[in-house]
Amino acid sequence: MKEVTKNAERDTILLALKESGNNKSEAARRLGIHRTQLYKKLRKYGLHIGSVG
């Protein structure tokens, strides 16, 4: 079940980034989290700034 939650969070982050045109501040706003928290989650899931989208 943990893996499903992680995948769902990762997918939600990717969608927010896609919908915001990779704008991290806008993606964080859409997710309802602070931008620094988004960066922590990007590192957690191994998502690199240039590789999203």
C-alpha positions in Angstrom: 0.0 0.0 0.0 2.9 2.3 0.7 4.1 2.0 -2.8 0.7 2.9 -4.2 0.7 6.1 -2.1 4.2 7.0 -3.2 3.3 6.5 -6.9 0.2 8.5 -6.5 2.1 11.4 -4.9 4.8 11.3 -7.6 2.2 11.2 -10.3 0.3 14.2 -8.8 3.6 16.2 -8.6 4.3 15.4 -12.2 0.9 16.4 -13.3 1.1 19.7 -11.4 4.5 20.4 -13.0 3.1 19.6 -16.5 0.0 21.8 -16.0 2.1 24.7 -14.7 4.6 24.5 -17.6 7.3 23.2 -15.2 7.0 26.4 -13.0 7.9 25.1 -9.6 6.3 27.9 -7.7 3.0 27.5 -9.5 3.1 23.7 -9.2 3.6 24.0 -5.4 0.7 26.5 -5.2 -1.5 24.0 -7.1 -0.4 21.2 -4.7 -1.0 23.4 -1.7 2.6 23.1 -0.4 5.5 25.4 0.0 8.0 25.6 -2.9 10.8 24.2 -0.7 8.7 21.2 0.2 8.2 20.6 -3.5 11.9 20.6 -4.1 12.3 18.1 -1.2 9.7 15.8 -2.9 11.4 16.2 -6.3 14.7 15.0 -4.7 12.8 12.2 -2.8 11.4 10.8 -6.1 14.6 11.4 -8.1 12.8 13.9 -10.4 15.3 16.3 -11.9 14.2 19.8 -12.9 15.1 19.3 -16.6 13.6 15.9 -16.9 10.0 16.7 -16.0 7.4 17.1 -18.7 
